[in-house]
Amino acid sequence: MKKQMWIIGSVAVVIVIGTYLFASNTGRDEAGTANAPNIRTLVEDISTGKETPESASINAKQLIVTDQDQHTTTYDLPENEFFLSIAPYVDQTHPCAIHSLTGCQGEMSNEEFNVTIHDSEGNTLMKDSMMKSGANGFMDLWVPRDRTYLIRIVHDGKVAETQLSTYDNDDTCITTMQLS
């Protein structure tokens, strides 16, 4: 099985070729939505502050961006990819379900974490991959949709582990992984 690592900003994403099929970055053209030729780049640019809309949130199916003039644009996410933003913490967190790219702030900014992700069938998506959280304390990941994952995060000898799924009604903002 061939593996390929993608770096998205300060985020490493490992793709196992042959087991997982990642969709292109082109959003679906549907009524009421905009075509996003590079949705991953747009999400990364907003997350890292290269783009500064008034607000931006990302749910299981869409990125919703409001500009300074209060004009809202909705972008469909790729059909086969799901966006997860994870903010591991030790002491402080906040309740969240839909990630705000412009508002959510995690406790551990610019920290390095060792991340391992397995799906429910035993396939390894990432193994002991070093990832760095952004200035907002979150690590952003694009993973295959419609699956269940076991995610393990290690930092300074402390461990957080949880099971997450990537179905249409699942959360994109994960603030429940306490390192202990």
FENFEN-V628071 format. One record per backbone hydrogen bond with DSSP energy under -0.5 kcal/mol. CO is the residue of the C=O (numbers start at 0). NH is the residue of the N-H. E is the energy in kcal/mol with one decimal. If there is no record, write none. Layout:
co->{CO/CO}
nh->{NH/NH}
e->{E/E}
//
This chain:
co->{1/3/5/5/6/7/9/10/12/14/14/15/15/16/19/19/24/24/27/29/33/33/34/35/35/37/38/39/40/41/42/43/44/44/45/54/55/55/56/57/60/61/62/62/63/64/64/65/65/66/70/72/73/74/77/79/81/83/84/85/85/87/88/96/96/96/98/98/99/99/106/107/110/112/112/113/114/115/116/116/117/118/122/122/125/128/130/133/133/135/137/138/140/140/142/146/147/148/148/149/150/151/152/153/154/157/158/159/161/163/165/166/171/171/172/173/175/176}
nh->{16/14/7/12/8/10/131/7/5/3/16/18/19/1/17/21/26/38/29/32/35/75/36/26/38/41/42/43/44/45/46/47/49/50/48/65/100/101/63/98/76/58/64/74/56/66/72/53/54/69/66/64/33/62/80/144/142/140/173/87/138/107/178/98/171/172/57/100/102/103/108/110/132/114/130/153/128/151/124/125/149/121/118/124/116/114/112/109/136/105/133/85/83/142/81/165/119/150/163/117/161/115/159/113/157/154/179/152/150/148/145/169/84/173/174/86/177/88}
e->{-2.1/-3.3/-0.6/-3.7/-0.6/-2.1/-1.5/-4.0/-3.8/-2.4/-0.9/-1.2/-2.1/-0.5/-0.5/-0.6/-0.5/-1.7/-0.8/-2.1/-0.6/-0.7/-0.7/-1.3/-0.8/-2.0/-2.6/-2.6/-3.0/-2.1/-2.7/-2.5/-1.6/-2.1/-0.9/-2.9/-1.8/-1.1/-3.1/-0.9/-3.0/-2.6/-0.5/-3.1/-2.2/-0.5/-3.1/-1.3/-1.9/-2.1/-2.5/-2.9/-3.4/-2.8/-0.9/-1.5/-2.7/-3.1/-3.0/-0.5/-2.6/-0.6/-3.5/-0.6/-2.3/-2.0/-2.4/-0.7/-0.6/-1.7/-1.0/-0.7/-2.9/-0.6/-3.0/-2.3/-2.5/-2.7/-2.8/-1.7/-3.1/-2.1/-2.7/-0.6/-2.4/-3.0/-3.4/-1.7/-2.2/-4.1/-2.5/-2.7/-2.8/-0.5/-3.2/-2.4/-1.9/-0.6/-2.5/-2.2/-2.3/-2.4/-2.5/-2.6/-2.3/-2.5/-1.8/-3.1/-3.1/-4.0/-3.1/-2.3/-2.8/-0.6/-0.7/-2.7/-1.3/-1.9}
//
